[in-house]
Amino acid sequence: MFRLALTLCLTLPAALSAQERTPSHCIALADANPALHFVHRAAYGDPLQAETVRLNYVDHSTFLLETAGGLTAATDYTGFIGVGAKIPDVVSMNNAHSSHWTAFPDPAIPHVLEGWAKDGLAADHHLDLGEMLVRNIPTDTRGRFDIERRVAGNSIFVFEVAGLCIGHLGHLHHEPDAAQYAAIGRLDVVMAPVDGGMTLDLPTMLKVVGRLRSSIIIPMHWFSEFSLQQFLDGVPDGFDKVRPGQSDLTVSLNTLPGRPTVFVLEPAFLRSPED
């Protein structure tokens, strides 16, 4: 099935091996092409050009990242991403709610990254897989009745690959402080929960999105068209909004939009390319 996707508009170098990674400083290119160029191409499982990443919006807060070298990483992994989908190389999880983690991840998954504190120690991940680096920034969560505070109960996971910094805010319950913003760095792509209540309230989430000013903002954790539209109506001036009716997005440094763009993806469980 063919989908719309962002594609490269400049000539790329030869494909990198799975053991190499273009350095990322969490800074988008200042001279990135301002135009979005779309072509028809296959989605999940189709080979990627060098220096590109495909983001598949699976469900709720779960995304699958695919790299040109064949690595895959699933965010807020619940144990299922689709029929026929390959076992991810990396899964990240947050346990604020059962829809963001599983207590029984497939033992065949090489790297399972839990985003919450254990025995009073915050999660601390810095996983270097060559082509991809995965790191986390702990944040606090609300406990029962929204009054108890769980220190380091959530993690923002950042995936550095193909020169991009891709951030997943997880089940964010408060605006990051100055140190957390500094640790996050400049995100080229951010997945932001926009439900307006179960996670961060909408005005504060809009403030976070405005502060990060990522090139691409992908709303997640929206329970209805109403909550999604409330977020879209509130995005800061100067942000573009795109909703092409697809569940995946292929992006590279050279195809980042020149203005911050909210890119609405439609959640869909994965199916093997043969289906």
C-alpha positions in Angstrom: 0.0 0.0 0.0 1.5 3.3 -1.0 1.6 6.2 1.3 2.6 9.8 1.2 6.0 10.4 2.9 8.7 13.0 3.2 11.6 12.2 0.9 15.1 13.5 0.3 15.6 16.4 -2.1 19.4 16.5 -2.1 22.0 13.9 -3.2 23.0 11.7 -0.2 26.3 10.0 0.5 26.6 6.3 0.2 24.6 4.2 2.7 26.2 4.0 6.2 26.7 0.6 7.8 24.8 -0.3 10.9 27.9 0.4 13.0 28.1 4.1 12.0 26.0 7.1 13.0 26.0 10.6 11.7 26.8 12.8 14.7 23.8 14.7 16.2 24.1 17.8 18.4 20.3 18.0 18.8 20.3 21.0 16.4 18.3 21.2 13.2 20.1 22.5 10.1 19.6 26.2 9.8 19.5 25.9 6.0 17.2 22.9 5.8 15.0 22.9 2.8 11.8 24.8 3.7 9.6 22.8 1.3 8.0 19.5 2.1 8.4 17.2 -0.9 6.1 14.2 -1.1 6.3 11.0 -3.1 4.4 7.8 -3.2 6.2 4.9 -1.6 5.6 1.9 0.6 5.4 2.2 4.4 6.5 -0.2 7.2 9.3 -2.6 6.2 10.1 -1.0 2.9 13.9 -0.3 2.4 14.9 3.2 3.4 17.4 5.5 1.7 20.6 6.3 3.6 20.3 9.0 6.3 16.5 8.7 6.6 14.3 7.5 9.4 10.7 6.2 9.2 8.3 7.0 12.0 5.2 4.7 12.2 2.4 5.8 14.6 1.1 2.5 15.9 -1.3 3.4 18.7 -1.9 5.8 21.6 1.8 6.6 22.5 3.5 3.8 20.6 5.7 4.6 17.6 8.0 2.4 15.7 11.2 4.0 14.4 13.0 2.3 11.4 16.5 3.2 10.3 18.2 2.7 6.9 20.5 0.2 8.5 17.6 -2.0 9.7 17.3 -1.1 13.4 13.9 -0.7 14.9 12.8 1.0 18.2 9.3 1.0 19.7 8.2 3.7 22.2 5.9 3.2 25.1 5.8 -0.4 24.2 2.8 -2.4 25.4 3.8 -5.8 23.9 2.0 -5.6 20.6 2.7 -3.4 17.6 0.9 -5.4 14.8 0.4 -8.7 13.1 3.5 -9.9 11.4 5.7 -7.1 12.7 9.3 -7.9 13.5 10.5 -7.9 17.1 12.0 -4.5 17.8 15.7 -4.1 18.6 14.9 -1.6 21.3 11.7 -0.9 23.3 11.2 2.0 25.7 8.4 2.0 28.3 6.7 4.2 30.9 4.5 2.8 33.6 2.2 5.7 34.5 -0.6 3.7 33.0 -0.9 0.1 31.6 -1.3 1.5 28.1 2.4 2.6 28.1 4.3 -0.6 29.1 4.1 -4.3 29.6 5.4 -6.4 32.5 6.1 -9.2 30.0 8.1 -8.0 27.0 9.1 -10.7 24.6 12.4 -12.1 25.9 13.7 -12.0 22.3 13.8 -8.2 22.4 17.5 -7.3 22.8 17.1 -4.0 24.7 14.2 -3.2 27.0 14.5 0.3 28.5 12.2 1.0 31.5 11.6 4.7 32.0 10.7 4.8 35.7 12.7 4.9 38.9 13.5 1.8 40.9 14.5 1.6 44.5 14.8 5.4 44.5 17.1 5.5 41.5 16.1 7.3 38.4 16.3 5.4 35.1 19.6 6.2 33.3 19.9 4.9 29.8 22.6 5.7 27.2 22.4 2.9 24.7 24.7 3.2 21.7 23.9 0.8 18.9 26.2 2.4 16.4 23.6 3.7 14.0 21.3 4.8 16.8 21.9 6.3 20.2 19.0 6.1 22.8 19.1 8.1 25.9 16.5 9.3 28.5 15.7 12.3 30.6 13.7 11.5 33.8 10.7 13.6 34.8 8.2 13.3 37.7 4.7 11.9 37.6 1.6 12.4 39.6 0.4 9.6 41.9 -3.0 8.7 43.2 -5.6 11.5 43.3 -3.1 13.7 41.4 -1.5 14.9 44.6 1.3 12.5 45.3 4.5 13.1 43.2 6.5 10.2 42.0 10.1 11.4 41.5 11.5 10.3 38.2 8.4 8.3 37.4 8.5 9.0 33.6 11.2 9.3 31.0 11.5 11.4 27.9 13.4 9.2 25.5 15.6 10.7 22.8 16.7 8.8 19.7 19.7 10.2 17.9 20.0 8.7 14.4 20.8 10.0 10.9 21.9 13.3 12.4 18.4 13.8 13.8 17.3 14.2 17.4 13.9 12.5 17.8 12.2 12.9 21.2 9.2 11.1 22.7 7.8 12.9 25.8 6.2 9.8 27.3 3.5 10.4 29.9 4.7 13.9 30.7 3.0 15.4 33.8 4.9 18.7 34.3 6.9 21.2 32.2 10.6 20.3 32.2 12.8 22.4 34.3 15.9 24.3 33.0 18.2 21.3 33.6 15.8 18.9 31.9 15.4 21.2 28.9 19.2 21.4 28.6 19.4 17.6 28.8 16.8 17.2 26.1 18.6 19.6 23.7 17.2 20.7 20.4 14.7 18.1 19.1 14.2 18.0 15.4 11.1 15.8 15.8 9.0 15.5 19.0 6.1 13.2 19.8 3.9 15.2 22.3 0.9 13.9 24.3 -2.0 16.3 23.7 -4.9 14.8 25.7 -4.9 17.8 28.0 -5.6 16.0 31.3 -4.2 12.5 31.8 -0.8 13.9 30.9 0.1 17.6 30.9 -2.7 20.2 30.8 -3.1 21.7 27.4 -1.8 25.3 28.0 1.4 23.9 29.6 1.9 21.4 26.8 1.5 24.2 24.2 4.1 26.1 26.2 6.5 23.1 26.0 5.9 22.7 22.3 6.6 26.4 21.8 9.7 26.2 23.9 11.1 23.2 22.1 10.2 24.7 18.7 11.0 21.4 16.9 10.8 21.2 13.1 8.2 18.5 13.3 5.7 18.0 16.1 3.6 14.8 16.1 0.6 14.8 18.4 0.0 11.5 20.3 -2.1 10.3 23.2 -5.2 12.0 21.9 -8.5 10.3 22.8 -10.8 12.0 20.3 -10.9 14.4 17.4 -12.1 17.0 19.9 -9.0 16.8 22.1 -6.8 16.8 19.0 -8.5 19.8 17.5 -8.1 21.7 20.8 -4.4 21.2 20.6 -4.3 22.2 16.9 -6.3 25.3 17.6 -3.8 26.3 20.3 -0.5 25.8 18.5 1.6 29.0 18.5 1.5 31.5 15.6 4.2 30.7 13.0 3.5 26.9 13.2 2.2 25.1 10.1 -0.2 22.2 10.4 -0.4 19.1 8.0 -2.7 16.1 8.1 -2.3 14.0 5.0 -4.2 10.9 6.3 -1.3 8.5 6.8 0.3 6.6 9.7 3.9 6.9 8.7 6.4 9.7 8.0 9.9 9.4 6.5 12.3 12.2 7.4 15.9 13.3 7.1 17.9 16.4 8.0 17.6 17.7 4.5 13.8 17.5 4.4 13.0 19.1 7.7 10.5 21.9 7.1 11.7 25.5 7.4 8.9 26.4 9.9 7.8 24.3 12.9 5.1 22.0 11.5 2.5 19.9 13.4 2.2 16.7 11.4 -0.9 14.7 12.4 -0.4 10.9 11.8 -3.3 8.4 12.0 -2.5 5.5 14.4 -2.5 2.1 12.7 -1.1 -1.3 13.9 1.7 -2.6 11.7 1.3 -5.4 9.1 4.1 -7.2 7.4 4.9 -5.9 3.9 3.7 -9.2 2.5 0.2 -8.8 3.8 
